[in-house]
Amino acid sequence: MLAAGLAFGLIASAGMTVTATASQATASSSAPSFALASFTGSQPAFTSIQTPGTDTTLAAAHQALADADAAMAAATTVTADIQASGLDIGTPHTTVDTTALKAAAARLKAADTLPAPLLPDLTTTVTTLRVSVAGSVQGLRSSLDAAKALKAQQEAAAEAQRQAEAAAAAAAASSSRSSSSGSSSVASSPSYASAGTSSGDAQAIAHSMLAGYGWGDDQFGCLVSLWNRESGWNVHAGNASGAYGIPQALPGSKMASAGADWQDNAATQIAWGFGYISGRYGNPCGAWAQSESVGWY
């Protein structure tokens, strides 16, 4: 009995051993096996990271590298665009640091002998750094676009002012010619700023005095238009309100502060008018803008 029992036990044990070995063999044939590049064995070689395949891990790695290259190229381009524009974009930092992204991309490219399961961490690092670089590039690009828009707006405003001043100067010249030919709207014959001084002469006096107030010739057209409207450059022009003279001081006696001959002297009236314009509007074009807006200055 004991011998029979031992024999049965040995048979059972042998059977279990065979079964276990067979099971292990079956499991081994159905489960994937991975090995580092330094491992040796009968496993098939892994696809190189340099050659895209159907494996999603490899595809993700290749996409991460392509996106990283694009982000670094964009960083170089935006810096070159800022330098070429010569504009102040509101920040002294006009370059994007791509050092970390370049290093991470280099590590991922060098991982051509690693098995696919080891690539996701490297891919994630490259992607994270690429997103950071892309954000910095977008920030600089937005600042550059804003600076360009501001410059365009300023240039448009300057051009509009130039055209307005040119139009005012042309109108003044036309009015002056009309006054000289006796067709002035203020009088049917040439008006006189003072004895022997026509409106054209008064304008010449005013022009010679511009520089003394820090004004350039660009202000003259506005001045001519302004005082054409007010008095036709007539030193004796007046109205029922009490306004008097070329600048239409109200009352006219205010001009006594510029000289006792304020009633008849064009230069005295112009000097007072320049002081008034300078203190209230800064320059003739500022006064002209006020007159255009409300009809008086």
For each residue, the residues with C-beta under 8 A, 3 or more apart:
1: 4 5
2: 5 6
3: 6 7
4: 1 7 8
5: 1 2 8 9
6: 2 3 9 10
7: 3 4 10 11
8: 4 5 11 12
9: 5 6 12 13
10: 6 7 13 14
11: 7 8 14 15
12: 8 9 15 16
13: 9 10 16 17
14: 10 11 17 18
15: 11 12 18 19
16: 12 13 19 20
17: 13 14 20 21
18: 14 15 21 22
19: 15 16 22 23
20: 16 17 23 24
21: 17 18 24 25
22: 18 19 25 26
23: 19 20 26 27
24: 20 21 27 28
25: 21 22 28 29
26: 22 23 29 30
27: 23 24 30 31
28: 24 25 31
29: 25 26
30: 26 27
31: 27 28
32:
33: 43
34: 43 115 117
35: 39 40 41 43 115
36: 39 114 115 118
37: 113 114
38:
39: 35 36 43
40: 35
41: 35
42:
43: 33 34 35 39
44:
45:
46: 113 114 115 116
47: 51 53 55 58 116
48: 51 112 113
49: 58 61 62 108 109 111 112 114 119
50: 109 112
51: 47 48
52: 58 59 62
53: 47 58 59
54: 59
55: 47 58 59 116
56: 59 60
57: 60 61 116 117 119 120 123
58: 47 49 52 53 55 61 62 116 119
59: 52 53 54 55 56 62 63
60: 56 57 63 64 119 120 123
61: 49 57 58 64 65 108 111 119 122 123
62: 49 52 58 59 65 66
63: 59 60 66 67
64: 60 61 67 68 108 123 126 127 130
65: 61 62 68 69 105 108 109 126
66: 62 63 69 70
67: 63 64 70 71 127 130
68: 64 65 71 72 101 104 105 126 129 130
69: 65 66 72 73 105
70: 66 67 73 74
71: 67 68 74 75 98 101 130 133 134 137
72: 68 69 75 76 98 101 102 133
73: 69 70 76 77
74: 70 71 77 78 134 137
75: 71 72 78 79 95 96 98 133 136 137
76: 72 73 79 80
77: 73 74 80 81
78: 74 75 81 82 96 137 140 141 144
79: 75 76 82 83 94 95 96 140
80: 76 77 83 84
81: 77 78 84 85 141 144
82: 78 79 85 87 89 94 140 144
83: 79 80 86 94
84: 80 81
85: 81 82 144 147 148
86: 83
87: 82 144 147 148 151
88: 147
89: 82 94 140 143 144 146 147
90: 143 146 147
91: 94 140 143
92:
93:
94: 79 82 83 89 91 140
95: 75 79
96: 75 78 79 133 136 137 140
97: 100 136
98: 71 72 75 101 102 133
99: 102 103
100: 97 103 104 129
101: 68 71 72 98 104 105 126 129 130 132 133
102: 72 98 99 105 106
103: 99 100 106 107
104: 68 100 101 107 108 122 125 126 129
105: 65 68 69 101 102 108 109 126
106: 102 103 109 110
107: 103 104 110 111 122 125
108: 49 61 64 65 104 105 111 119 122 123 125 126
109: 49 50 65 105 106 112
110: 106 107
111: 49 61 107 108 114 118 119 122
112: 48 49 50 109
113: 37 46 48
114: 36 37 46 49 111 118 119
115: 34 35 36 46 118 119
116: 46 47 55 57 58 119
117: 34 57 120
118: 36 111 114 115 121 122
119: 49 57 58 60 61 108 111 114 115 116 122 123
120: 57 60 117 123 124
121: 118 124 125
122: 61 104 107 108 111 118 119 125 126
123: 57 60 61 64 108 119 120 126 127
124: 120 121 127 128
125: 104 107 108 121 122 128 129
126: 64 65 68 101 104 105 108 122 123 129 130
127: 64 67 123 124 130 131
128: 124 125 131 132
129: 68 100 101 104 125 126 132 133
130: 64 67 68 71 101 126 127 133 134
131: 127 128 134 135
132: 101 128 129 135 136
133: 71 72 75 96 98 101 129 130 136 137
134: 71 74 130 131 137 138
135: 131 132 138 139
136: 75 96 97 132 133 139 140
137: 71 74 75 78 96 133 134 140 141
138: 134 135 141 142
139: 135 136 142 143
140: 78 79 82 89 91 94 96 136 137 143 144
141: 78 81 137 138 144 145
142: 138 139 145 146
143: 89 90 91 139 140 146 147
144: 78 81 82 85 87 89 140 141 147 148
145: 141 142 148 149
146: 89 90 142 143 149 150
147: 85 87 88 89 90 143 144 150 151
148: 85 87 144 145 151 152
149: 145 146 152 153
150: 146 147 153 154
151: 87 147 148 154 155
152: 148 149 155 156
153: 149 150 156 157
154: 150 151 157 158
155: 151 152 158 159
156: 152 153 159 160
157: 153 154 160 161
158: 154 155 161 162
159: 155 156 162 163
160: 156 157 163 164
161: 157 158 164 165 285
162: 158 159 165 166
163: 159 160 166 167
164: 160 161 167 168
165: 161 162 168 169 218 221 222 285
166: 162 163 169 170 221
167: 163 164 170 171
168: 164 165 171 172 221 222 224 225 288
169: 165 166 172 173 220 221 224
170: 166 167 173 174 221
171: 167 168 174 175 221 224 225 228
172: 168 169 175 176 203 220 221 224 225 228
173: 169 170 176 177 224
174: 170 171 177 178
175: 171 172 178 179 184 224 228
176: 172 173 179 180 199 200 203 224
177: 173 174 180 181
178: 174 175 181 183 184 185
179: 175 176 182 183 184 186 190 191 198 199 200 232 233
180: 176 177 190 198 200
181: 177 178
182: 179 188 189 190
183: 178 179 188
184: 175 178 179 187 188 190 191 199 232
185: 178 232
186: 179 191 231 232 234 237
187: 184 190 191 232 234
188: 182 183 184
189: 182
190: 179 180 182 184 187 198 199
191: 179 184 186 187 198 199 232 233 234 237
192: 195 196 197 198 199 234 235 236
193: 197 198 199 201 202 205 233 234 235 246 266 269
194: 197 202 235 264 265 266
195: 192 264
196: 192
197: 192 193 194 201 202 205 235 266
198: 179 180 190 191 192 193 201 202
199: 176 179 184 190 191 192 193 202 203 232 233 234
200: 176 179 180 203 204 233
201: 193 197 198 204 205 266
202: 193 194 197 198 199 205 206 233 235 246 266 270
203: 172 176 199 200 206 207 224 233
204: 200 201 207 208
205: 193 197 201 202 208 209 266 267 270
206: 202 203 209 210 220 223 227 270 274
207: 203 204 210 217 220
208: 204 205
209: 205 206 212 213 267 270 271 274
210: 206 207 213 215 216 217 219 220 223
211: 214 215 216
212: 209
213: 209 210 274 278 283
214: 211
215: 210 211 219 283 284
216: 210 211 219
217: 207 210 220
218: 165 221 285
219: 210 215 216 222 223 283 284 285
220: 169 172 206 207 210 217 223 224 284
221: 165 166 168 169 170 171 172 218 224 225
222: 165 168 219 225 226 283 284 285 287 288
223: 206 210 219 220 226 227 284 288
224: 168 169 171 172 173 175 176 203 220 221 227 228
225: 168 171 172 221 222 228 229 288
226: 222 223 229 230 284 287 288 291 297
227: 206 223 224 230 231 232 233 246 247 273
228: 171 172 175 224 225 232 233
229: 225 226 291
230: 226 227 237 243 246 247 248 291 297
231: 186 227 234 237 245 246 247 248
232: 179 184 185 186 187 191 199 227 228 237
233: 179 191 193 199 200 202 203 227 228 246
234: 186 187 191 192 193 199 231 237 246
235: 192 193 194 197 202 245 246 264 265 266 269
236: 192 244 245 263 264
237: 186 191 230 231 232 234 244 245 246 248
238: 242 243 244 245 252
239: 242 243 248
240:
241: 250
242: 238 239 250 251 252
243: 230 238 239 248 249 250 251 252
244: 236 237 238 248 249 250 251 252 255 263
245: 231 235 236 237 238 248 249 252 255 262 263 269 273
246: 193 202 227 230 231 233 234 235 237 266 269 270 273
247: 227 230 231 255 269 270 272 273 276 277
248: 230 231 237 239 243 244 245
249: 243 244 245 252 253 254 255 269 272 273 276
250: 241 242 243 244 254
251: 242 243 244 254
252: 238 242 243 244 245 249 255 262 263
253: 249 256 262
254: 249 250 251 257 272
255: 244 245 247 249 252 258 259 262 268 269 272
256: 253 259 260 262
257: 254 272
258: 255 262 268 269 271 272 275
259: 255 256 262 265 268 271 272
260: 256
261: 264 265 268
262: 245 252 253 255 256 258 259 265 268 269 272
263: 236 244 245 252
264: 194 195 235 236 261
265: 194 235 259 261 262 268 269
266: 193 194 197 201 202 205 235 246 269 270
267: 205 209 270 271
268: 255 258 259 261 262 265 271 272
269: 193 235 245 246 247 249 255 258 262 265 266 272 273
270: 202 205 206 209 246 247 266 267 273 274
271: 209 258 259 267 268 274 275
272: 247 249 254 255 257 258 259 262 268 269 275 276
273: 227 245 246 247 249 269 270 276 277
274: 206 209 213 270 271 277 278
275: 258 271 272 278 279
276: 247 249 272 273 279 280
277: 247 273 274 280 281 282 283 284 286 287 297
278: 213 274 275 281 282 283
279: 275 276
280: 276 277 287 297
281: 277 278 284 286 287 289 290 297
282: 277 278 286
283: 213 215 219 222 277 278 286 287
284: 215 219 220 222 223 226 277 281 287 288
285: 161 165 218 219 222 288 289
286: 277 281 282 283 289 290
287: 222 226 277 280 281 283 284 290 291 297
288: 168 222 223 225 226 284 285 291 292 297
289: 281 285 286 292 293
290: 281 286 287 293 294 296 297
291: 226 229 230 287 288 294 295 296 297
292: 288 289
293: 289 290
294: 290 291
295: 291
296: 290 291
297: 226 230 277 280 281 287 288 290 291
